[in-house]
Amino acid sequence: MKLKQKIVPYLLISPYILHFSLFVAFPVVFSIVLTFHKWNIIAPMEYTGFSNYVRLFKDAVFLKSLGNTLIFLVIHIPLQIIVALVLAQILNQNIKFRGFFRAAFFLPVIVSGVVVTILWEQLYGFDTGLLNRMLVSVGMNKVGWLTDPNVAMSSIALMATWKNVGLYIILFLVGLQTVPTQYYEAADMEGANRWQKFFKITLPMINPTIFMVVILSTIGGFSLFIEPYVMTGGGPLNSTISAVLYIYKQGFFYYHMGYSATLGLFFALIILLVVVIQKRFVERDV
């Protein structure tokens, strides 16, 4: 009986241990080992020491991809948070067809990213796209939404916000509905206006939700891949190549698996650092 009591717990957790070992631990360890090797999948691995890391810091295209990803985050995260919070505030009111609007805003989240990307690619078309046709109809010049290096990344950020904002609306709605109503009643008795209640009650009380939205938006932004891959392929002039897209190309276009693993490991450390900094400055105790 004592032996059975010792063995049974390990048997119960063995499926998780097996899954973790095969699909998490082994890939992570293998990728770290791979960073010290040159491998094209076909030929045997060749030990190269720290040459992949030296190449990383001299790779202008990778540094460009990091800059593009940063530009995307700077545009995407504030825009997504503001739009989601404003719409959540509206949908938290007692308005007509509230359920319909909540479902409508969430619908793009469950649609395939490739489908949404192709749809927006048609909207952004230079000659036949709906947006440029609308601009021409009011006497304005066409915009190279995906062909102008100065505009392309902003266009992708706008599309990504439209695609994902529904999820964050739902999260903000959950946060708003957890704020006790007596706080607002007390503020009304003190003569507080709408803006004072928003900044002094609502924002502090939903800080955990804001922190979670910021973290999820950051991780999602760092994972930018489908949009530039389908819409621009990283162009024009590498203005929309994201870090994940560049890592993918190194691994599966050029078969530089060792260098791709090095880029992935370095990029993962950057994400970890950014999340830690965000936790330090965004998260607050209520």
Secondary structure as UniProt FT lines:
FT   HELIX           2..20
FT   HELIX           21..25
FT   HELIX           26..34
FT   TURN            35..36
FT   STRAND          37..38
FT   STRAND          46..47
FT   TURN            49..50
FT   HELIX           51..58
FT   HELIX           60..91
FT   TURN            96..97
FT   HELIX           98..110
FT   HELIX           113..123
FT   TURN            126..128
FT   HELIX           130..137
FT   TURN            138..139
FT   TURN            145..147
FT   TURN            149..151
FT   HELIX           152..177
FT   HELIX           181..189
FT   TURN            190..191
FT   HELIX           194..197
FT   HELIX           198..202
FT   HELIX           203..205
FT   HELIX           207..222
FT   HELIX           226..231
FT   TURN            232..234
FT   TURN            237..238
FT   HELIX           243..252
FT   HELIX           257..282
//
